[in-house]
Amino acid sequence: MLLHCAHRNPSVPDDWDNSMAVENSMVHEIDVLRWLLGEDYATAEVRYGKSTNNGPKDLHDPQIMILTTKSGVRIDVESFVNNKNDYDIKCEIVCDGAVLNMPEPNYISVNADATTGQAMYTDCFQRFADAYNAEIQTWINASKAGYVDGPTAWDGYCCQVAAAAASKARETQTIQPVVYDEMPDFYKA
């Protein structure tokens, strides 16, 4: 029924601009949540939060994207790319009768500088190294066996259409429809 997501980074380069929250950060949620829910988006909206003082002067950070699927599932995604803290990805799925949360990472316990605590990830390569390796190995195994496994060019197209709608929504501060072309027959098999 609802999904609450966050995509956070400790910092980004000085040339990071407002468009990159959708095109370089939240695009990952646009892609994976369509797959997770098994349905296309109907609308996209992006709103600005009160901006942090951490980051480029004209950057609106954080930003909130709201997607609505064709069946009415509402998704909110926070992009906060200058949190000065850690790399963090969150996803909470609110179902009819259950709430599912993506597990927190297993941080390493650290004793240093007269303090005890947990080291936190600062980039996606630390947090998702095993997932990236498994994804590449699945692709290799499928290729060696003579078939294709994983997302298709159609999935990439759908992600880009939704991201373009979200970008237009951000630029105009309006709700935008997400309009896809007709799926080619060879993807329907």
DOMITOR-583966 format. One line per field, with one value per residue (C-alpha): residue number from 1; residue in three letters; x, y, z. Coordinates in nm, 4 decimals, padded with zeros to 6 digits. Layout:
// residues N
i	[NUM_...];
aa	[ala_...];
c1	[X_...];
c2	[Y_...];
c3	[Z_...];
***
This chain:
// residues 189
i	[1_2_3_4_5_6_7_8_9_10_11_12_13_14_15_16_17_18_19_20_21_22_23_24_25_26_27_28_29_30_31_32_33_34_35_36_37_38_39_40_41_42_43_44_45_46_47_48_49_50_51_52_53_54_55_56_57_58_59_60_61_62_63_64_65_66_67_68_69_70_71_72_73_74_75_76_77_78_79_80_81_82_83_84_85_86_87_88_89_90_91_92_93_94_95_96_97_98_99_100_101_102_103_104_105_106_107_108_109_110_111_112_113_114_115_116_117_118_119_120_121_122_123_124_125_126_127_128_129_130_131_132_133_134_135_136_137_138_139_140_141_142_143_144_145_146_147_148_149_150_151_152_153_154_155_156_157_158_159_160_161_162_163_164_165_166_167_168_169_170_171_172_173_174_175_176_177_178_179_180_181_182_183_184_185_186_187_188_189];
aa	[met_leu_leu_his_cys_ala_his_arg_asn_pro_ser_val_pro_asp_asp_trp_asp_asn_ser_met_ala_val_glu_asn_ser_met_val_his_glu_ile_asp_val_leu_arg_trp_leu_leu_gly_glu_asp_tyr_ala_thr_ala_glu_val_arg_tyr_gly_lys_ser_thr_asn_asn_gly_pro_lys_asp_leu_his_asp_pro_gln_ile_met_ile_leu_thr_thr_lys_ser_gly_val_arg_ile_asp_val_glu_ser_phe_val_asn_asn_lys_asn_asp_tyr_asp_ile_lys_cys_glu_ile_val_cys_asp_gly_ala_val_leu_asn_met_pro_glu_pro_asn_tyr_ile_ser_val_asn_ala_asp_ala_thr_thr_gly_gln_ala_met_tyr_thr_asp_cys_phe_gln_arg_phe_ala_asp_ala_tyr_asn_ala_glu_ile_gln_thr_trp_ile_asn_ala_ser_lys_ala_gly_tyr_val_asp_gly_pro_thr_ala_trp_asp_gly_tyr_cys_cys_gln_val_ala_ala_ala_ala_ala_ser_lys_ala_arg_glu_thr_gln_thr_ile_gln_pro_val_val_tyr_asp_glu_met_pro_asp_phe_tyr_lys_ala];
c1	[00.0000_00.2855_00.6628_00.8906_01.2433_01.5609_01.8787_02.1454_02.5099_02.7621_02.8545_02.8653_03.1016_03.0586_02.9263_02.6232_02.3050_01.9326_01.8676_02.1070_01.8836_01.6520_01.8928_02.1837_02.0319_01.6590_01.6738_01.7834_01.4602_01.2584_01.4097_01.4082_01.0665_00.8953_01.0516_00.9639_00.5991_00.5654_00.3813_00.4340_00.4073_00.1148_00.2478_00.5652_00.6198_00.9360_00.9319_01.2093_01.2637_01.4306_01.7831_02.0849_02.3764_02.6074_02.6672_02.6617_02.4789_02.2026_02.1403_01.7993_01.8929_01.7054_01.4411_01.1346_01.0000_00.6478_00.5560_00.2118_00.1736_-00.1116_-00.2852_-00.2470_00.0580_00.2193_00.5974_00.7948_01.1712_01.3985_01.7246_01.9620_02.3064_02.4960_02.3989_02.7634_02.7111_02.6908_02.5740_02.2303_01.9551_01.6211_01.3016_00.9916_00.6988_00.3576_00.1306_-00.2228_-00.1468_00.2351_00.5228_00.8485_01.1811_01.5015_01.7531_02.0030_02.3615_02.5861_02.8244_03.1546_03.1979_03.4897_03.6877_03.9036_03.9946_03.8539_03.5123_03.3105_03.0734_03.0024_03.1766_02.9240_02.9382_03.0259_02.9526_02.7500_03.0488_03.0964_02.7271_02.6385_02.9643_02.8218_02.5011_02.6977_02.9153_02.6120_02.4394_02.7427_02.7869_02.4197_02.4702_02.7875_02.6181_02.3188_02.5444_02.7466_02.4221_02.2960_02.0121_01.9527_01.8697_01.7838_01.6410_01.5726_01.6085_01.2346_01.2987_01.5645_01.3238_01.0512_01.2988_01.4059_01.0477_00.9595_01.2821_01.2073_00.8583_01.0063_01.2615_00.9876_00.7874_01.0906_01.1463_00.7807_00.6963_00.3885_00.2594_00.3462_00.1926_00.4260_00.3330_00.4933_00.4858_00.3122_00.5331_00.6698_00.5357_00.8752_00.8927_00.5522_00.6656];
c2	[00.0000_00.2367_00.2422_00.4768_00.4957_00.6976_00.7377_00.9227_01.0097_01.1841_01.4273_01.4791_01.6755_02.0529_02.0156_01.8154_01.9994_01.9726_01.7430_01.4810_01.3903_01.2180_01.1255_00.9994_00.9059_00.8279_00.6668_00.3506_00.3439_00.4227_00.1159_-00.1374_-00.0468_-00.0961_-00.4439_-00.5112_-00.4128_-00.5610_-00.2597_00.0698_00.4198_00.6511_00.9798_01.1390_01.4406_01.5902_01.8479_02.0279_02.0063_02.2745_02.2778_02.1767_02.4175_02.1289_02.1404_02.3736_02.7041_02.6560_02.2868_02.1896_01.9045_01.7022_01.6348_01.4120_01.2151_01.0747_00.8051_00.6521_00.3206_00.2372_00.0392_00.3252_00.2242_00.5445_00.5632_00.8406_00.8543_01.0939_01.1938_01.3599_01.3619_01.5877_01.4406_01.4578_01.1225_00.8029_00.6200_00.4800_00.3144_00.2428_00.0796_00.0160_-00.1581_-00.1098_-00.4020_-00.4929_-00.6738_-00.6419_-00.3972_-00.5106_-00.3346_-00.3779_-00.5057_-00.2656_-00.3319_-00.5348_-00.2651_-00.3548_-00.2696_-00.0280_00.0763_00.3788_00.7185_00.6291_00.5628_00.2517_00.2511_00.1205_00.2186_00.3198_00.2778_00.5883_00.4613_00.2081_-00.0147_-00.0965_-00.1545_-00.3531_-00.5256_-00.8775_-00.7860_-00.6411_-00.9524_-01.1844_-00.9839_-01.0059_-01.3777_-01.4441_-01.2642_-01.4671_-01.7967_-01.7183_-01.6115_-01.9325_-02.1340_-01.9491_-01.7399_-01.3891_-01.3314_-01.0028_-00.6751_-00.6028_-00.2939_-00.2433_-00.2176_00.0447_00.2339_00.2323_00.3571_00.6440_00.7442_00.7603_00.9494_01.2018_01.2562_01.3014_01.5483_01.7507_01.7388_01.8744_02.1532_02.2602_02.1655_01.9818_01.6261_01.4733_01.1733_00.8861_00.7825_00.4763_00.3599_00.0294_-00.2624_-00.4492_-00.8023_-00.9716_-00.8474_-01.0011_-01.3629];
c3	[00.0000_00.0905_00.0634_00.2579_00.1235_00.1753_-00.0271_00.1746_00.1171_00.3439_00.0656_-00.3094_-00.5361_-00.5676_-00.9234_-00.7997_-00.8970_-00.8264_-01.1234_-00.9905_-00.6944_-00.9428_-01.2241_-01.0097_-00.6747_-00.6676_-01.0141_-00.8330_-00.6326_-00.9452_-01.1084_-00.8255_-00.6816_-01.0195_-01.0239_-00.6590_-00.7046_-01.0526_-01.1898_-01.3680_-01.2279_-01.3002_-01.1575_-01.0222_-00.8009_-00.6475_-00.3685_-00.1871_00.1849_00.3905_00.2490_00.4484_00.4788_00.3838_00.0119_-00.2865_-00.2268_-00.4866_-00.4138_-00.2780_-00.0458_00.0702_-00.1931_-00.1661_-00.4634_-00.4534_-00.7034_-00.7445_-00.9231_-01.1569_-00.8805_-00.6311_-00.4262_-00.2912_-00.2615_-00.0963_-00.1497_00.0377_-00.1307_00.1151_-00.0436_00.1998_00.5361_00.6586_00.8267_00.6244_00.3142_00.3958_00.1955_00.3607_00.2433_00.4498_00.2796_00.4393_00.3457_00.4401_00.7663_00.7769_00.7585_00.5971_00.6501_00.4564_00.7113_00.8578_00.7537_00.9803_01.0964_01.2579_01.6260_01.6726_01.9791_01.8927_02.0324_02.3754_02.2183_02.1435_01.8499_01.5047_01.1851_00.9210_00.5452_00.3475_-00.0049_-00.2005_-00.2767_00.0907_00.1572_-00.1554_-00.2577_-00.2099_-00.3962_-00.6901_-00.7076_-00.6958_-00.9713_-01.2009_-01.1272_-01.2127_-01.5447_-01.6148_-01.5285_-01.7506_-02.0389_-02.0127_-02.0121_-02.3211_-02.1790_-02.0483_-01.6823_-01.5175_-01.6382_-02.0047_-02.2200_-02.1620_-01.7874_-01.8573_-02.0827_-01.8146_-01.5553_-01.7795_-01.8629_-01.4925_-01.4135_-01.6903_-01.5461_-01.1965_-01.3338_-01.5032_-01.1788_-00.9912_-01.2440_-01.2458_-00.8856_-01.0147_-01.0297_-01.3675_-01.5438_-01.6310_-01.9861_-02.1428_-02.5044_-02.5768_-02.4728_-02.7777_-02.8147_-02.7747_-02.4123_-02.3334_-02.3697];
***
